[in-house]
Amino acid sequence: MASPAGPAAGAPAPAGTSPALSPVGARGERFERAYCRRLTRASGSNFYYSFLLLPRARRQTIYAVYAFCRAVDDAVDAPRCGDPAAELSAWREELRRCFAGEAEHPITRQIGKRRERFGLREEYFVQILRGVEMDLEQDRYERFEDLYRYCFRVAGMVGLVCAHVFGHSDPLTRDYAVGLGVGFQLINVLRDLHQDAARGRLYVPLDDLRRFGCPEADLMEGRPGASFEPLMKFECERAREMLAHARRMLPDADRRSMWPAEAMAGVYERLLDQIEASPRRVLDGTVSVPAWQKATAVLGARLGRPARSPNSQRIV
């Protein structure tokens, strides 16, 4: 996946009976909350800053959601038991237990305790897991429509879960959240091109490579020619349009509650600005948004004044 992968530095490593999930069993609410918070923070997610100002119950719930996303991502990229398919199968079974009120892992125990309050459905998490599982089945995407299906599952569904946790009154907000999640993932695809290539994966549609005359081998080896910049400009414009379209769909009734999502959008627009300004930086994995810019985006959104990147006005 394009999201952070590999064992999280400083993350808790509970011991348990399952080599796949390493569940800790019942060790108390405080431990479970701390487990999810630490795993989310250690992931280095661009979203972490947006969560800090949420009310306590929503913040703890979103930590559990993101801990789940991180855990199933790691199941593919750094499986504890050495068998990613078996580990994902174990998580699928743990989800079943979670929504049956029998969760064993601290992440799913936290999700299970909050699922009714925030309208969290098992199918949302199953779709996320199914998206992660796609990385075991394919490492190339022929067309954008194929890539969209992947992005919808691994990120659009996360956006939908976030909309439930943040709180919304208009059903159209769900479309906004899904579209925003897909847009974020398209930007992740570009940012993490080098990282994904090292794992033998390429998420940029092959149709696009042929259109711009950018050989796949050159891209995977990190030595693309002059066609690379036009290709990246095209991909950046597509991602920016996806974000802009999603943000136009946000109903006025839910603008206040969706401020964390708008903060995320501000951070991702800045990330996109950096990629557009210097596309070849993605080849060495050095593209990131400074912490102060993330904080600016979060505070602006929280105050109802989301700071847009200069380039965002071209579409919005």
C-alpha positions as semicolon CSV with decimal commas, in nm:
position;residue;x (nm);y (nm);z (nm)
1;M;0,000;0,000;0,000
2;A;0,099;0,359;-0,035
3;S;0,042;0,434;0,331
4;P;0,328;0,398;0,581
5;A;0,440;0,040;0,613
6;G;0,679;-0,169;0,817
7;P;0,695;-0,212;1,195
8;A;0,613;0,112;1,369
9;A;0,898;0,254;1,572
10;G;0,805;0,263;1,936
11;A;0,478;0,080;1,880
12;P;0,371;-0,169;2,145
13;A;0,447;-0,534;2,075
14;P;0,203;-0,739;2,282
15;A;0,259;-1,107;2,333
16;G;-0,025;-1,351;2,281
17;T;-0,132;-1,686;2,149
18;S;-0,182;-1,603;1,781
19;P;0,136;-1,571;1,574
20;A;-0,058;-1,358;1,326
21;L;-0,234;-1,105;1,548
22;S;-0,053;-1,139;1,880
23;P;-0,368;-1,047;2,075
24;V;-0,321;-0,947;2,434
25;G;-0,667;-1,038;2,552
26;A;-0,839;-0,836;2,821
27;R;-0,596;-0,595;2,984
28;G;-0,825;-0,303;3,043
29;E;-0,965;-0,001;2,869
30;R;-0,665;0,218;2,948
31;F;-0,421;-0,024;2,787
32;E;-0,636;-0,062;2,475
33;R;-0,662;0,314;2,427
34;A;-0,289;0,362;2,474
35;Y;-0,215;0,078;2,231
36;C;-0,424;0,236;1,954
37;R;-0,294;0,587;2,022
38;R;0,070;0,480;2,013
39;L;0,027;0,276;1,696
40;T;-0,144;0,566;1,519
41;R;0,118;0,814;1,631
42;A;0,408;0,585;1,538
43;S;0,268;0,539;1,188
44;G;0,374;0,893;1,102
45;S;0,036;0,953;0,937
46;N;-0,039;1,297;0,794
47;F;-0,373;1,261;0,969
48;Y;-0,245;1,237;1,325
49;Y;-0,235;1,613;1,378
50;S;-0,599;1,643;1,271
51;F;-0,704;1,399;1,541
52;L;-0,546;1,583;1,834
53;L;-0,820;1,847;1,865
54;L;-1,113;1,606;1,838
55;P;-1,337;1,551;2,141
56;R;-1,208;1,262;2,351
57;A;-1,457;0,994;2,243
58;R;-1,416;1,069;1,874
59;R;-1,038;1,092;1,907
60;Q;-1,013;0,754;2,078
61;T;-1,237;0,598;1,816
62;I;-1,040;0,737;1,524
63;Y;-0,718;0,611;1,685
64;A;-0,868;0,261;1,686
65;V;-0,972;0,293;1,322
66;Y;-0,628;0,405;1,211
67;A;-0,458;0,143;1,424
68;F;-0,663;-0,117;1,239
69;C;-0,560;0,029;0,902
70;R;-0,197;0,026;1,008
71;A;-0,216;-0,328;1,139
72;V;-0,366;-0,477;0,824
73;D;-0,121;-0,278;0,611
74;D;0,165;-0,428;0,808
75;A;0,008;-0,771;0,766
76;V;0,100;-0,745;0,397
77;D;0,427;-0,552;0,414
78;A;0,573;-0,688;0,739
79;P;0,370;-0,991;0,855
80;R;0,448;-1,112;1,204
81;C;0,406;-1,476;1,106
82;G;0,575;-1,452;0,767
83;D;0,255;-1,537;0,579
84;P;0,058;-1,225;0,479
85;A;-0,240;-1,421;0,347
86;A;-0,272;-1,611;0,675
87;E;-0,239;-1,291;0,875
88;L;-0,511;-1,116;0,676
89;S;-0,730;-1,423;0,722
90;A;-0,673;-1,395;1,096
91;W;-0,774;-1,029;1,088
92;R;-1,087;-1,118;0,891
93;E;-1,182;-1,366;1,162
94;E;-1,103;-1,110;1,430
95;L;-1,339;-0,865;1,259
96;R;-1,612;-1,128;1,274
97;R;-1,548;-1,168;1,646
98;C;-1,542;-0,791;1,692
99;F;-1,888;-0,737;1,548
100;A;-2,017;-1,039;1,735
101;G;-1,902;-0,882;2,063
102;E;-1,614;-1,126;2,109
103;A;-1,306;-0,923;2,008
104;E;-0,970;-1,040;2,143
105;H;-0,727;-0,779;2,011
106;P;-0,697;-0,430;2,170
107;I;-0,770;-0,262;1,836
108;T;-1,087;-0,454;1,765
109;R;-1,195;-0,437;2,127
110;Q;-1,187;-0,058;2,099
111;I;-1,374;-0,063;1,769
112;G;-1,630;-0,303;1,909
113;K;-1,702;-0,082;2,209
114;R;-1,773;0,217;1,983
115;R;-1,935;0,062;1,678
116;E;-2,294;0,129;1,784
117;R;-2,235;0,485;1,901
118;F;-2,069;0,590;1,575
119;G;-2,250;0,363;1,331
120;L;-1,942;0,162;1,236
121;R;-2,029;-0,134;1,018
122;E;-1,838;-0,457;0,973
123;E;-1,861;-0,424;0,594
124;Y;-1,657;-0,103;0,602
125;F;-1,363;-0,277;0,767
126;V;-1,398;-0,586;0,551
127;Q;-1,373;-0,365;0,242
128;I;-1,057;-0,200;0,379
129;L;-0,907;-0,541;0,443
130;R;-1,011;-0,656;0,095
131;G;-0,832;-0,357;-0,052
132;V;-0,512;-0,439;0,136
133;E;-0,547;-0,798;0,016
134;M;-0,533;-0,675;-0,343
135;D;-0,161;-0,614;-0,290
136;L;-0,118;-0,991;-0,267
137;E;-0,302;-1,042;-0,595
138;Q;-0,162;-0,775;-0,825
139;D;0,121;-0,525;-0,838
140;R;0,019;-0,336;-1,153
141;Y;-0,296;-0,155;-1,265
142;E;-0,377;-0,136;-1,634
143;R;-0,626;0,152;-1,626
144;F;-0,722;0,430;-1,388
145;E;-1,058;0,260;-1,335
146;D;-0,873;-0,042;-1,197
147;L;-0,664;0,175;-0,966
148;Y;-0,977;0,357;-0,851
149;R;-1,127;0,032;-0,724
150;Y;-0,816;-0,024;-0,511
151;C;-0,815;0,336;-0,382
152;F;-1,186;0,316;-0,305
153;R;-1,130;0,018;-0,079
154;V;-0,810;0,114;0,103
155;A;-0,883;0,487;0,137
156;G;-1,235;0,574;0,029
157;M;-1,378;0,335;0,286
158;V;-1,151;0,487;0,550
159;G;-1,296;0,825;0,461
160;L;-1,646;0,686;0,504
161;V;-1,559;0,551;0,850
162;C;-1,409;0,890;0,941
163;A;-1,731;1,065;0,835
164;H;-1,921;0,849;1,083
165;V;-1,674;0,918;1,361
166;F;-1,653;1,293;1,299
167;G;-2,033;1,311;1,285
168;H;-2,252;1,407;0,988
169;S;-2,617;1,480;0,925
170;D;-2,636;1,490;0,545
171;P;-2,593;1,161;0,352
172;L;-2,407;1,352;0,078
173;T;-2,120;1,394;0,324
174;R;-2,044;1,026;0,279
175;D;-1,975;1,085;-0,091
176;Y;-1,752;1,376;0,005
177;A;-1,558;1,158;0,249
178;V;-1,513;0,873;0,002
179;G;-1,397;1,109;-0,273
180;L;-1,155;1,280;-0,039
181;G;-1,010;0,947;0,069
182;V;-0,956;0,840;-0,292
183;G;-0,788;1,172;-0,366
184;F;-0,554;1,129;-0,071
185;Q;-0,459;0,782;-0,191
186;L;-0,383;0,907;-0,542
187;I;-0,139;1,153;-0,387
188;N;0,010;0,876;-0,174
189;V;0,066;0,676;-0,493
190;L;0,282;0,957;-0,629
191;R;0,460;1,036;-0,303
192;D;0,548;0,671;-0,238
193;L;0,650;0,574;-0,592
194;H;1,006;0,495;-0,481
195;Q;0,897;0,302;-0,173
196;D;0,644;0,095;-0,366
197;A;0,889;0,026;-0,650
198;A;1,128;-0,123;-0,393
199;R;0,853;-0,373;-0,313
200;G;0,798;-0,448;-0,680
201;R;0,472;-0,253;-0,699
202;L;0,363;0,016;-0,940
203;Y;0,032;0,194;-0,885
204;V;0,056;0,448;-1,168
205;P;-0,177;0,311;-1,441
206;L;0,010;0,141;-1,724
207;D;-0,217;0,317;-1,973
208;D;-0,073;0,646;-1,850
209;L;0,284;0,525;-1,887
210;R;0,221;0,431;-2,249
211;R;0,041;0,759;-2,316
212;F;0,343;0,962;-2,204
213;G;0,608;0,724;-2,335
214;C;0,750;0,646;-1,992
215;P;0,891;0,288;-1,987
216;E;0,785;0,089;-1,683
217;A;1,136;-0,048;-1,629
218;D;1,285;0,301;-1,615
219;L;1,028;0,407;-1,357
220;M;1,083;0,099;-1,141
221;E;1,459;0,148;-1,153
222;G;1,429;0,516;-1,059
223;R;1,581;0,653;-1,381
224;P;1,294;0,780;-1,597
225;G;1,364;1,012;-1,889
226;A;1,217;1,343;-1,997
227;S;0,866;1,197;-2,021
228;F;0,852;1,161;-1,641
229;E;0,768;1,526;-1,568
230;P;0,468;1,542;-1,806
231;L;0,343;1,212;-1,664
232;M;0,367;1,339;-1,307
233;K;0,198;1,667;-1,401
234;F;-0,093;1,471;-1,544
235;E;-0,121;1,249;-1,235
236;C;-0,100;1,550;-1,003
237;E;-0,376;1,729;-1,192
238;R;-0,598;1,421;-1,168
239;A;-0,542;1,399;-0,792
240;R;-0,603;1,772;-0,746
241;E;-0,925;1,753;-0,943
242;M;-1,037;1,458;-0,731
243;L;-0,981;1,658;-0,413
244;A;-1,151;1,965;-0,554
245;H;-1,454;1,767;-0,670
246;A;-1,488;1,601;-0,331
247;R;-1,463;1,931;-0,144
248;R;-1,732;2,085;-0,360
249;M;-1,967;1,806;-0,250
250;L;-1,940;1,885;0,122
251;P;-2,285;2,002;0,241
252;D;-2,294;2,325;0,440
253;A;-2,472;2,144;0,722
254;D;-2,163;1,932;0,792
255;R;-1,882;2,180;0,732
256;R;-1,828;2,233;1,103
257;S;-1,813;1,863;1,192
258;M;-1,591;1,778;0,893
259;W;-1,317;2,020;0,990
260;P;-1,067;1,734;1,055
261;A;-1,123;1,610;0,698
262;E;-1,072;1,962;0,565
263;A;-0,751;1,985;0,766
264;M;-0,631;1,664;0,602
265;A;-0,718;1,810;0,263
266;G;-0,506;2,115;0,341
267;V;-0,209;1,897;0,429
268;Y;-0,247;1,686;0,115
269;E;-0,272;1,992;-0,107
270;R;0,062;2,105;0,030
271;L;0,205;1,761;-0,038
272;L;0,077;1,782;-0,393
273;D;0,233;2,127;-0,434
274;Q;0,572;1,982;-0,347
275;I;0,538;1,696;-0,594
276;E;0,431;1,932;-0,872
277;A;0,716;2,171;-0,798
278;S;0,983;1,899;-0,805
279;P;0,849;1,568;-0,942
280;R;1,179;1,382;-0,928
281;R;1,188;1,410;-0,551
282;V;0,946;1,117;-0,537
283;L;1,222;0,901;-0,685
284;D;1,422;0,922;-0,365
285;G;1,129;0,939;-0,124
286;T;1,204;1,284;0,019
287;V;0,864;1,450;-0,026
288;S;0,694;1,543;0,301
289;V;0,503;1,827;0,463
290;P;0,680;2,008;0,751
291;A;0,514;1,975;1,089
292;W;0,446;2,349;1,111
293;Q;0,251;2,340;0,785
294;K;0,045;2,048;0,912
295;A;-0,028;2,239;1,231
296;T;-0,126;2,547;1,029
297;A;-0,370;2,345;0,822
298;V;-0,523;2,185;1,130
299;L;-0,565;2,510;1,322
300;G;-0,705;2,690;1,021
301;A;-0,962;2,418;0,960
302;R;-1,054;2,405;1,328
303;L;-1,120;2,779;1,324
304;G;-1,331;2,747;1,011
305;R;-1,065;2,899;0,789
306;P;-0,902;2,608;0,605
307;A;-0,581;2,729;0,447
308;R;-0,566;2,634;0,081
309;S;-0,243;2,584;-0,107
310;P;-0,175;2,847;-0,376
311;N;-0,230;2,595;-0,655
312;S;-0,564;2,470;-0,523
313;Q;-0,739;2,779;-0,659
314;R;-0,682;2,657;-1,013
315;I;-0,953;2,394;-0,970
316;V;-1,164;2,486;-0,668
